[in-house]
């Protein structure tokens, strides 16, 4: 999965992929040859999710500040 494809993922989709990778790792379903690739992908998905959460938090703060009475 490319960085652009990850960037275009919705939060829920990225989180679901991250969960799938986590389960595969926990169940030792990832071969040693694919381990690095899966861990890198998981890291990219986690960063994407963090970014989405931060962005949403910032937008909500702006809305609250704008709607707050003076």
mmCIF file of the N, C-alpha and C atoms, coordinates in Angstrom:
data_MODEL
# 
_entry.id   MODEL 
# 
loop_
_atom_site.group_PDB 
_atom_site.id 
_atom_site.type_symbol 
_atom_site.label_atom_id 
_atom_site.label_alt_id 
_atom_site.label_comp_id 
_atom_site.label_asym_id 
_atom_site.label_entity_id 
_atom_site.label_seq_id 
_atom_site.pdbx_PDB_ins_code 
_atom_site.Cartn_x 
_atom_site.Cartn_y 
_atom_site.Cartn_z 
_atom_site.occupancy 
_atom_site.B_iso_or_equiv 
_atom_site.pdbx_formal_charge 
_atom_site.auth_seq_id 
_atom_site.auth_comp_id 
_atom_site.auth_asym_id 
_atom_site.auth_atom_id 
_atom_site.pdbx_PDB_model_num 
ATOM 1   N N  . UNK A 1 1  ? 0.850   -1.174  0.000  1.00 0.00 ? 1  UNK A N  1 
ATOM 2   C CA . UNK A 1 1  ? 0.000   0.000   0.000  1.00 0.00 ? 1  UNK A CA 1 
ATOM 3   C C  . UNK A 1 1  ? 0.898   1.240   0.000  1.00 0.00 ? 1  UNK A C  1 
ATOM 4   N N  . UNK A 1 2  ? 0.614   2.154   -0.896 1.00 0.00 ? 2  UNK A N  1 
ATOM 5   C CA . UNK A 1 2  ? 1.441   3.353   -1.013 1.00 0.00 ? 2  UNK A CA 1 
ATOM 6   C C  . UNK A 1 2  ? 1.030   4.386   0.043  1.00 0.00 ? 2  UNK A C  1 
ATOM 7   N N  . UNK A 1 3  ? 1.918   5.354   0.245  1.00 0.00 ? 3  UNK A N  1 
ATOM 8   C CA . UNK A 1 3  ? 1.613   6.432   1.189  1.00 0.00 ? 3  UNK A CA 1 
ATOM 9   C C  . UNK A 1 3  ? 0.372   7.200   0.754  1.00 0.00 ? 3  UNK A C  1 
ATOM 10  N N  . UNK A 1 4  ? 0.215   7.380   -0.557 1.00 0.00 ? 4  UNK A N  1 
ATOM 11  C CA . UNK A 1 4  ? -0.950  8.104   -1.068 1.00 0.00 ? 4  UNK A CA 1 
ATOM 12  C C  . UNK A 1 4  ? -2.234  7.317   -0.791 1.00 0.00 ? 4  UNK A C  1 
ATOM 13  N N  . UNK A 1 5  ? -2.181  6.006   -0.960 1.00 0.00 ? 5  UNK A N  1 
ATOM 14  C CA . UNK A 1 5  ? -3.355  5.183   -0.680 1.00 0.00 ? 5  UNK A CA 1 
ATOM 15  C C  . UNK A 1 5  ? -3.718  5.259   0.805  1.00 0.00 ? 5  UNK A C  1 
ATOM 16  N N  . UNK A 1 6  ? -2.713  5.243   1.648  1.00 0.00 ? 6  UNK A N  1 
ATOM 17  C CA . UNK A 1 6  ? -2.966  5.374   3.092  1.00 0.00 ? 6  UNK A CA 1 
ATOM 18  C C  . UNK A 1 6  ? -3.552  6.740   3.398  1.00 0.00 ? 6  UNK A C  1 
ATOM 19  N N  . UNK A 1 7  ? -3.011  7.767   2.779  1.00 0.00 ? 7  UNK A N  1 
ATOM 20  C CA . UNK A 1 7  ? -3.492  9.134   3.003  1.00 0.00 ? 7  UNK A CA 1 
ATOM 21  C C  . UNK A 1 7  ? -4.966  9.282   2.618  1.00 0.00 ? 7  UNK A C  1 
ATOM 22  N N  . UNK A 1 8  ? -5.398  8.527   1.621  1.00 0.00 ? 8  UNK A N  1 
ATOM 23  C CA . UNK A 1 8  ? -6.777  8.615   1.149  1.00 0.00 ? 8  UNK A CA 1 
ATOM 24  C C  . UNK A 1 8  ? -7.757  7.761   1.955  1.00 0.00 ? 8  UNK A C  1 
ATOM 25  N N  . UNK A 1 9  ? -7.243  6.966   2.874  1.00 0.00 ? 9  UNK A N  1 
ATOM 26  C CA . UNK A 1 9  ? -8.121  6.106   3.668  1.00 0.00 ? 9  UNK A CA 1 
ATOM 27  C C  . UNK A 1 9  ? -8.917  6.913   4.682  1.00 0.00 ? 9  UNK A C  1 
ATOM 28  N N  . UNK A 1 10 ? -10.149 6.496   4.887  1.00 0.00 ? 10 UNK A N  1 
ATOM 29  C CA . UNK A 1 10 ? -10.933 7.054   5.979  1.00 0.00 ? 10 UNK A CA 1 
ATOM 30  C C  . UNK A 1 10 ? -10.397 6.480   7.274  1.00 0.00 ? 10 UNK A C  1 
ATOM 31  N N  . UNK A 1 11 ? -10.628 7.169   8.358  1.00 0.00 ? 11 UNK A N  1 
ATOM 32  C CA . UNK A 1 11 ? -10.125 6.747   9.667  1.00 0.00 ? 11 UNK A CA 1 
ATOM 33  C C  . UNK A 1 11 ? -10.537 5.317   9.992  1.00 0.00 ? 11 UNK A C  1 
ATOM 34  N N  . UNK A 1 12 ? -11.829 5.018   9.853  1.00 0.00 ? 12 UNK A N  1 
ATOM 35  C CA . UNK A 1 12 ? -12.327 3.692   10.213 1.00 0.00 ? 12 UNK A CA 1 
ATOM 36  C C  . UNK A 1 12 ? -11.681 2.592   9.374  1.00 0.00 ? 12 UNK A C  1 
ATOM 37  N N  . UNK A 1 13 ? -11.447 2.865   8.105  1.00 0.00 ? 13 UNK A N  1 
ATOM 38  C CA . UNK A 1 13 ? -10.815 1.870   7.232  1.00 0.00 ? 13 UNK A CA 1 
ATOM 39  C C  . UNK A 1 13 ? -9.356  1.639   7.635  1.00 0.00 ? 13 UNK A C  1 
ATOM 40  N N  . UNK A 1 14 ? -8.660  2.716   7.945  1.00 0.00 ? 14 UNK A N  1 
ATOM 41  C CA . UNK A 1 14 ? -7.264  2.593   8.374  1.00 0.00 ? 14 UNK A CA 1 
ATOM 42  C C  . UNK A 1 14 ? -7.175  1.843   9.699  1.00 0.00 ? 14 UNK A C  1 
ATOM 43  N N  . UNK A 1 15 ? -8.078  2.146   10.606 1.00 0.00 ? 15 UNK A N  1 
ATOM 44  C CA . UNK A 1 15 ? -8.098  1.476   11.902 1.00 0.00 ? 15 UNK A CA 1 
ATOM 45  C C  . UNK A 1 15 ? -8.388  -0.011  11.739 1.00 0.00 ? 15 UNK A C  1 
ATOM 46  N N  . UNK A 1 16 ? -9.292  -0.356  10.851 1.00 0.00 ? 16 UNK A N  1 
ATOM 47  C CA . UNK A 1 16 ? -9.617  -1.760  10.601 1.00 0.00 ? 16 UNK A CA 1 
ATOM 48  C C  . UNK A 1 16 ? -8.403  -2.508  10.042 1.00 0.00 ? 16 UNK A C  1 
ATOM 49  N N  . UNK A 1 17 ? -7.700  -1.903  9.107  1.00 0.00 ? 17 UNK A N  1 
ATOM 50  C CA . UNK A 1 17 ? -6.490  -2.523  8.568  1.00 0.00 ? 17 UNK A CA 1 
ATOM 51  C C  . UNK A 1 17 ? -5.433  -2.697  9.661  1.00 0.00 ? 17 UNK A C  1 
ATOM 52  N N  . UNK A 1 18 ? -5.313  -1.702  10.496 1.00 0.00 ? 18 UNK A N  1 
ATOM 53  C CA . UNK A 1 18 ? -4.356  -1.771  11.605 1.00 0.00 ? 18 UNK A CA 1 
ATOM 54  C C  . UNK A 1 18 ? -4.707  -2.915  12.552 1.00 0.00 ? 18 UNK A C  1 
ATOM 55  N N  . UNK A 1 19 ? -5.989  -3.080  12.843 1.00 0.00 ? 19 UNK A N  1 
ATOM 56  C CA . UNK A 1 19 ? -6.432  -4.174  13.699 1.00 0.00 ? 19 UNK A CA 1 
ATOM 57  C C  . UNK A 1 19 ? -6.124  -5.530  13.059 1.00 0.00 ? 19 UNK A C  1 
ATOM 58  N N  . UNK A 1 20 ? -6.357  -5.634  11.752 1.00 0.00 ? 20 UNK A N  1 
ATOM 59  C CA . UNK A 1 20 ? -6.085  -6.881  11.047 1.00 0.00 ? 20 UNK A CA 1 
ATOM 60  C C  . UNK A 1 20 ? -4.604  -7.254  11.128 1.00 0.00 ? 20 UNK A C  1 
ATOM 61  N N  . UNK A 1 21 ? -3.743  -6.273  10.924 1.00 0.00 ? 21 UNK A N  1 
ATOM 62  C CA . UNK A 1 21 ? -2.304  -6.524  11.015 1.00 0.00 ? 21 UNK A CA 1 
ATOM 63  C C  . UNK A 1 21 ? -1.938  -6.943  12.430 1.00 0.00 ? 21 UNK A C  1 
ATOM 64  N N  . UNK A 1 22 ? -2.489  -6.254  13.411 1.00 0.00 ? 22 UNK A N  1 
ATOM 65  C CA . UNK A 1 22 ? -2.210  -6.562  14.808 1.00 0.00 ? 22 UNK A CA 1 
ATOM 66  C C  . UNK A 1 22 ? -2.603  -8.002  15.145 1.00 0.00 ? 22 UNK A C  1 
ATOM 67  N N  . UNK A 1 23 ? -3.759  -8.417  14.689 1.00 0.00 ? 23 UNK A N  1 
ATOM 68  C CA . UNK A 1 23 ? -4.223  -9.785  14.950 1.00 0.00 ? 23 UNK A CA 1 
ATOM 69  C C  . UNK A 1 23 ? -3.291  -10.800 14.289 1.00 0.00 ? 23 UNK A C  1 
ATOM 70  N N  . UNK A 1 24 ? -2.887  -10.520 13.038 1.00 0.00 ? 24 UNK A N  1 
ATOM 71  C CA . UNK A 1 24 ? -1.967  -11.419 12.337 1.00 0.00 ? 24 UNK A CA 1 
ATOM 72  C C  . UNK A 1 24 ? -0.641  -11.530 13.087 1.00 0.00 ? 24 UNK A C  1 
ATOM 73  N N  . UNK A 1 25 ? -0.149  -10.401 13.588 1.00 0.00 ? 25 UNK A N  1 
ATOM 74  C CA . UNK A 1 25 ? 1.114   -10.408 14.332 1.00 0.00 ? 25 UNK A CA 1 
ATOM 75  C C  . UNK A 1 25 ? 0.968   -11.176 15.643 1.00 0.00 ? 25 UNK A C  1 
ATOM 76  N N  . UNK A 1 26 ? -0.119  -10.935 16.349 1.00 0.00 ? 26 UNK A N  1 
ATOM 77  C CA . UNK A 1 26 ? -0.343  -11.622 17.619 1.00 0.00 ? 26 UNK A CA 1 
ATOM 78  C C  . UNK A 1 26 ? -0.471  -13.133 17.436 1.00 0.00 ? 26 UNK A C  1 
ATOM 79  N N  . UNK A 1 27 ? -1.101  -13.546 16.336 1.00 0.00 ? 27 UNK A N  1 
ATOM 80  C CA . UNK A 1 27 ? -1.315  -14.965 16.065 1.00 0.00 ? 27 UNK A CA 1 
ATOM 81  C C  . UNK A 1 27 ? -0.154  -15.603 15.308 1.00 0.00 ? 27 UNK A C  1 
ATOM 82  N N  . UNK A 1 28 ? 0.892   -14.820 15.126 1.00 0.00 ? 28 UNK A N  1 
ATOM 83  C CA . UNK A 1 28 ? 2.096   -15.293 14.420 1.00 0.00 ? 28 UNK A CA 1 
ATOM 84  C C  . UNK A 1 28 ? 1.768   -15.820 13.023 1.00 0.00 ? 28 UNK A C  1 
ATOM 85  N N  . UNK A 1 29 ? 0.880   -15.097 12.342 1.00 0.00 ? 29 UNK A N  1 
ATOM 86  C CA . UNK A 1 29 ? 0.468   -15.463 10.989 1.00 0.00 ? 29 UNK A CA 1 
ATOM 87  C C  . UNK A 1 29 ? 1.277   -14.733 9.921  1.00 0.00 ? 29 UNK A C  1 
ATOM 88  N N  . UNK A 1 30 ? 2.272   -13.979 10.336 1.00 0.00 ? 30 UNK A N  1 
ATOM 89  C CA . UNK A 1 30 ? 3.103   -13.223 9.402  1.00 0.00 ? 30 UNK A CA 1 
ATOM 90  C C  . UNK A 1 30 ? 4.465   -13.907 9.329  1.00 0.00 ? 30 UNK A C  1 
ATOM 91  N N  . UNK A 1 31 ? 4.865   -14.212 8.107  1.00 0.00 ? 31 UNK A N  1 
ATOM 92  C CA . UNK A 1 31 ? 6.170   -14.852 7.947  1.00 0.00 ? 31 UNK A CA 1 
ATOM 93  C C  . UNK A 1 31 ? 7.279   -13.855 8.271  1.00 0.00 ? 31 UNK A C  1 
ATOM 94  N N  . UNK A 1 32 ? 8.406   -14.359 8.595  1.00 0.00 ? 32 UNK A N  1 
ATOM 95  C CA . UNK A 1 32 ? 9.557   -13.507 8.928  1.00 0.00 ? 32 UNK A CA 1 
ATOM 96  C C  . UNK A 1 32 ? 9.914   -12.614 7.743  1.00 0.00 ? 32 UNK A C  1 
ATOM 97  N N  . UNK A 1 33 ? 9.670   -13.108 6.530  1.00 0.00 ? 33 UNK A N  1 
ATOM 98  C CA . UNK A 1 33 ? 9.965   -12.331 5.327  1.00 0.00 ? 33 UNK A CA 1 
ATOM 99  C C  . UNK A 1 33 ? 9.036   -11.122 5.174  1.00 0.00 ? 33 UNK A C  1 
ATOM 100 N N  . UNK A 1 34 ? 7.814   -11.254 5.677  1.00 0.00 ? 34 UNK A N  1 
ATOM 101 C CA . UNK A 1 34 ? 6.833   -10.172 5.559  1.00 0.00 ? 34 UNK A CA 1 
ATOM 102 C C  . UNK A 1 34 ? 6.737   -9.313  6.812  1.00 0.00 ? 34 UNK A C  1 
ATOM 103 N N  . UNK A 1 35 ? 7.436   -9.689  7.853  1.00 0.00 ? 35 UNK A N  1 
ATOM 104 C CA . UNK A 1 35 ? 7.305   -9.006  9.137  1.00 0.00 ? 35 UNK A CA 1 
ATOM 105 C C  . UNK A 1 35 ? 7.641   -7.518  9.047  1.00 0.00 ? 35 UNK A C  1 
ATOM 106 N N  . UNK A 1 36 ? 8.763   -7.195  8.440  1.00 0.00 ? 36 UNK A N  1 
ATOM 107 C CA . UNK A 1 36 ? 9.173   -5.796  8.331  1.00 0.00 ? 36 UNK A CA 1 
ATOM 108 C C  . UNK A 1 36 ? 8.146   -4.978  7.553  1.00 0.00 ? 36 UNK A C  1 
ATOM 109 N N  . UNK A 1 37 ? 7.664   -5.528  6.461  1.00 0.00 ? 37 UNK A N  1 
ATOM 110 C CA . UNK A 1 37 ? 6.676   -4.829  5.636  1.00 0.00 ? 37 UNK A CA 1 
ATOM 111 C C  . UNK A 1 37 ? 5.394   -4.570  6.421  1.00 0.00 ? 37 UNK A C  1 
ATOM 112 N N  . UNK A 1 38 ? 4.940   -5.574  7.160  1.00 0.00 ? 38 UNK A N  1 
ATOM 113 C CA . UNK A 1 38 ? 3.708   -5.428  7.928  1.00 0.00 ? 38 UNK A CA 1 
ATOM 114 C C  . UNK A 1 38 ? 3.869   -4.429  9.074  1.00 0.00 ? 38 UNK A C  1 
ATOM 115 N N  . UNK A 1 39 ? 5.013   -4.447  9.723  1.00 0.00 ? 39 UNK A N  1 
ATOM 116 C CA . UNK A 1 39 ? 5.253   -3.500  10.819 1.00 0.00 ? 39 UNK A CA 1 
ATOM 117 C C  . UNK A 1 39 ? 5.332   -2.070  10.272 1.00 0.00 ? 39 UNK A C  1 
ATOM 118 N N  . UNK A 1 40 ? 5.989   -1.889  9.132  1.00 0.00 ? 40 UNK A N  1 
ATOM 119 C CA . UNK A 1 40 ? 6.051   -0.553  8.516  1.00 0.00 ? 40 UNK A CA 1 
ATOM 120 C C  . UNK A 1 40 ? 4.656   -0.061  8.152  1.00 0.00 ? 40 UNK A C  1 
ATOM 121 N N  . UNK A 1 41 ? 3.856   -0.944  7.558  1.00 0.00 ? 41 UNK A N  1 
ATOM 122 C CA . UNK A 1 41 ? 2.496   -0.572  7.182  1.00 0.00 ? 41 UNK A CA 1 
ATOM 123 C C  . UNK A 1 41 ? 1.679   -0.219  8.427  1.00 0.00 ? 41 UNK A C  1 
ATOM 124 N N  . UNK A 1 42 ? 1.812   -1.017  9.467  1.00 0.00 ? 42 UNK A N  1 
ATOM 125 C CA . UNK A 1 42 ? 1.090   -0.742  10.712 1.00 0.00 ? 42 UNK A CA 1 
ATOM 126 C C  . UNK A 1 42 ? 1.490   0.618   11.277 1.00 0.00 ? 42 UNK A C  1 
ATOM 127 N N  . UNK A 1 43 ? 2.763   0.932   11.226 1.00 0.00 ? 43 UNK A N  1 
ATOM 128 C CA . UNK A 1 43 ? 3.237   2.223   11.714 1.00 0.00 ? 43 UNK A CA 1 
ATOM 129 C C  . UNK A 1 43 ? 2.649   3.368   10.888 1.00 0.00 ? 43 UNK A C  1 
ATOM 130 N N  . UNK A 1 44 ? 2.625   3.213   9.575  1.00 0.00 ? 44 UNK A N  1 
ATOM 131 C CA . UNK A 1 44 ? 2.062   4.250   8.707  1.00 0.00 ? 44 UNK A CA 1 
ATOM 132 C C  . UNK A 1 44 ? 0.565   4.421   8.967  1.00 0.00 ? 44 UNK A C  1 
ATOM 133 N N  . UNK A 1 45 ? -0.137  3.319   9.160  1.00 0.00 ? 45 UNK A N  1 
ATOM 134 C CA . UNK A 1 45 ? -1.572  3.394   9.449  1.00 0.00 ? 45 UNK A CA 1 
ATOM 135 C C  . UNK A 1 45 ? -1.822  4.061   10.796 1.00 0.00 ? 45 UNK A C  1 
ATOM 136 N N  . UNK A 1 46 ? -0.998  3.733   11.790 1.00 0.00 ? 46 UNK A N  1 
ATOM 137 C CA . UNK A 1 46 ? -1.144  4.352   13.114 1.00 0.00 ? 46 UNK A CA 1 
ATOM 138 C C  . UNK A 1 46 ? -0.909  5.856   13.034 1.00 0.00 ? 46 UNK A C  1 
ATOM 139 N N  . UNK A 1 47 ? 0.112   6.260   12.303 1.00 0.00 ? 47 UNK A N  1 
ATOM 140 C CA . UNK A 1 47 ? 0.389   7.696   12.139 1.00 0.00 ? 47 UNK A CA 1 
ATOM 141 C C  . UNK A 1 47 ? -0.763  8.394   11.412 1.00 0.00 ? 47 UNK A C  1 
ATOM 142 N N  . UNK A 1 48 ? -1.324  7.730   10.424 1.00 0.00 ? 48 UNK A N  1 
ATOM 143 C CA . UNK A 1 48 ? -2.459  8.286   9.684  1.00 0.00 ? 48 UNK A CA 1 
ATOM 144 C C  . UNK A 1 48 ? -3.649  8.480   10.623 1.00 0.00 ? 48 UNK A C  1 
ATOM 145 N N  . UNK A 1 49 ? -3.921  7.484   11.444 1.00 0.00 ? 49 UNK A N  1 
ATOM 146 C CA . UNK A 1 49 ? -5.036  7.578   12.394 1.00 0.00 ? 49 UNK A CA 1 
ATOM 147 C C  . UNK A 1 49 ? -4.806  8.714   13.395 1.00 0.00 ? 49 UNK A C  1 
ATOM 148 N N  . UNK A 1 50 ? -3.587  8.831   13.906 1.00 0.00 ? 50 UNK A N  1 
ATOM 149 C CA . UNK A 1 50 ? -3.261  9.916   14.838 1.00 0.00 ? 50 UNK A CA 1 
ATOM 150 C C  . UNK A 1 50 ? -3.484  11.272  14.181 1.00 0.00 ? 50 UNK A C  1 
ATOM 151 N N  . UNK A 1 51 ? -3.053  11.383  12.934 1.00 0.00 ? 51 UNK A N  1 
ATOM 152 C CA . UNK A 1 51 ? -3.202  12.629  12.198 1.00 0.00 ? 51 UNK A CA 1 
ATOM 153 C C  . UNK A 1 51 ? -4.677  12.983  12.005 1.00 0.00 ? 51 UNK A C  1 
ATOM 154 N N  . UNK A 1 52 ? -5.474  11.996  11.661 1.00 0.00 ? 52 UNK A N  1 
ATOM 155 C CA . UNK A 1 52 ? -6.915  12.216  11.472 1.00 0.00 ? 52 UNK A CA 1 
ATOM 156 C C  . UNK A 1 52 ? -7.555  12.668  12.787 1.00 0.00 ? 52 UNK A C  1 
ATOM 157 N N  . UNK A 1 53 ? -7.186  12.017  13.886 1.00 0.00 ? 53 UNK A N  1 
ATOM 158 C CA . UNK A 1 53 ? -7.745  12.387  15.186 1.00 0.00 ? 53 UNK A CA 1 
ATOM 159 C C  . UNK A 1 53 ? -7.355  13.811  15.568 1.00 0.00 ? 53 UNK A C  1 
ATOM 160 N N  . UNK A 1 54 ? -6.088  14.167  15.347 1.00 0.00 ? 54 UNK A N  1 
ATOM 161 C CA . UNK A 1 54 ? -5.608  15.515  15.665 1.00 0.00 ? 54 UNK A CA 1 
ATOM 162 C C  . UNK A 1 54 ? -6.338  16.558  14.829 1.00 0.00 ? 54 UNK A C  1 
ATOM 163 N N  . UNK A 1 55 ? -6.498  16.272  13.546 1.00 0.00 ? 55 UNK A N  1 
ATOM 164 C CA . UNK A 1 55 ? -7.189  17.189  12.653 1.00 0.00 ? 55 UNK A CA 1 
ATOM 165 C C  . UNK A 1 55 ? -8.641  17.393  13.088 1.00 0.00 ? 55 UNK A C  1 
ATOM 166 N N  . UNK A 1 56 ? -9.291  16.311  13.439 1.00 0.00 ? 56 UNK A N  1 
ATOM 167 C CA . UNK A 1 56 ? -10.678 16.396  13.881 1.00 0.00 ? 56 UNK A CA 1 
ATOM 168 C C  . UNK A 1 56 ? -10.780 17.178  15.188 1.00 0.00 ? 56 UNK A C  1 
ATOM 169 N N  . UNK A 1 57 ? -9.857  16.912  16.096 1.00 0.00 ? 57 UNK A N  1 
ATOM 170 C CA . UNK A 1 57 ? -9.837  17.632  17.368 1.00 0.00 ? 57 UNK A CA 1 
ATOM 171 C C  . UNK A 1 57 ? -9.657  19.140  17.133 1.00 0.00 ? 57 UNK A C  1 
ATOM 172 N N  . UNK A 1 58 ? -8.742  19.504  16.249 1.00 0.00 ? 58 UNK A N  1 
ATOM 173 C CA . UNK A 1 58 ? -8.499  20.916  15.944 1.00 0.00 ? 58 UNK A CA 1 
ATOM 174 C C  . UNK A 1 58 ? -9.737  21.576  15.336 1.00 0.00 ? 58 UNK A C  1 
ATOM 175 N N  . UNK A 1 59 ? -10.408 20.864  14.442 1.00 0.00 ? 59 UNK A N  1 
ATOM 176 C CA . UNK A 1 59 ? -11.620 21.413  13.816 1.00 0.00 ? 59 UNK A CA 1 
ATOM 177 C C  . UNK A 1 59 ? -12.716 21.620  14.852 1.00 0.00 ? 59 UNK A C  1 
ATOM 178 N N  . UNK A 1 60 ? -12.869 20.672  15.757 1.00 0.00 ? 60 UNK A N  1 
ATOM 179 C CA . UNK A 1 60 ? -13.897 20.788  16.796 1.00 0.00 ? 60 UNK A CA 1 
ATOM 180 C C  . UNK A 1 60 ? -13.595 21.964  17.717 1.00 0.00 ? 60 UNK A C  1 
ATOM 181 N N  . UNK A 1 61 ? -12.332 22.139  18.060 1.00 0.00 ? 61 UNK A N  1 
ATOM 182 C CA . UNK A 1 61 ? -11.955 23.284  18.906 1.00 0.00 ? 61 UNK A CA 1 
ATOM 183 C C  . UNK A 1 61 ? -12.295 24.601  18.220 1.00 0.00 ? 61 UNK A C  1 
ATOM 184 N N  . UNK A 1 62 ? -12.036 24.682  16.907 1.00 0.00 ? 62 UNK A N  1 
ATOM 185 C CA . UNK A 1 62 ? -12.362 25.904  16.159 1.00 0.00 ? 62 UNK A CA 1 
ATOM 186 C C  . UNK A 1 62 ? -13.863 26.162  16.168 1.00 0.00 ? 62 UNK A C  1 
ATOM 187 N N  . UNK A 1 63 ? -14.645 25.115  15.992 1.00 0.00 ? 63 UNK A N  1 
ATOM 188 C CA . UNK A 1 63 ? -16.104 25.256  15.979 1.00 0.00 ? 63 UNK A CA 1 
ATOM 189 C C  . UNK A 1 63 ? -16.586 25.739  17.334 1.00 0.00 ? 63 UNK A C  1 
ATOM 190 N N  . UNK A 1 64 ? -16.060 25.140  18.386 1.00 0.00 ? 64 UNK A N  1 
ATOM 191 C CA . UNK A 1 64 ? -16.480 25.512  19.737 1.00 0.00 ? 64 UNK A CA 1 
ATOM 192 C C  . UNK A 1 64 ? -16.095 26.958  20.042 1.00 0.00 ? 64 UNK A C  1 
ATOM 193 N N  . UNK A 1 65 ? -14.884 27.351  19.662 1.00 0.00 ? 65 UNK A N  1 
ATOM 194 C CA . UNK A 1 65 ? -14.440 28.719  19.899 1.00 0.00 ? 65 UNK A CA 1 
ATOM 195 C C  . UNK A 1 65 ? -15.266 29.722  19.099 1.00 0.00 ? 65 UNK A C  1 
ATOM 196 N N  . UNK A 1 66 ? -15.624 29.372  17.882 1.00 0.00 ? 66 UNK A N  1 
ATOM 197 C CA . UNK A 1 66 ? -16.414 30.260  17.024 1.00 0.00 ? 66 UNK A CA 1 
ATOM 198 C C  . UNK A 1 66 ? -17.828 30.420  17.567 1.00 0.00 ? 66 UNK A C  1 
ATOM 199 N N  . UNK A 1 67 ? -18.385 29.331  18.080 1.00 0.00 ? 67 UNK A N  1 
ATOM 200 C CA . UNK A 1 67 ? -19.760 29.360  18.576 1.00 0.00 ? 67 UNK A CA 1 
ATOM 201 C C  . UNK A 1 67 ? -19.890 29.825  20.018 1.00 0.00 ? 67 UNK A C  1 
ATOM 202 N N  . UNK A 1 68 ? -18.770 30.005  20.704 1.00 0.00 ? 68 UNK A N  1 
ATOM 203 C CA . UNK A 1 68 ? -18.806 30.425  22.104 1.00 0.00 ? 68 UNK A CA 1 
ATOM 204 C C  . UNK A 1 68 ? -19.264 31.877  22.197 1.00 0.00 ? 68 UNK A C  1 
ATOM 205 N N  . UNK A 1 69 ? -20.143 32.157  23.165 1.00 0.00 ? 69 UNK A N  1 
ATOM 206 C CA . UNK A 1 69 ? -20.569 33.554  23.354 1.00 0.00 ? 69 UNK A CA 1 
ATOM 207 C C  . UNK A 1 69 ? -19.430 34.409  23.865 1.00 0.00 ? 69 UNK A C  1 
ATOM 208 N N  . UNK A 1 70 ? -19.441 35.660  23.464 1.00 0.00 ? 70 UNK A N  1 
ATOM 209 C CA . UNK A 1 70 ? -18.375 36.583  23.884 1.00 0.00 ? 70 UNK A CA 1 
ATOM 210 C C  . UNK A 1 70 ? -18.603 37.114  25.275 1.00 0.00 ? 70 UNK A C  1 
# 
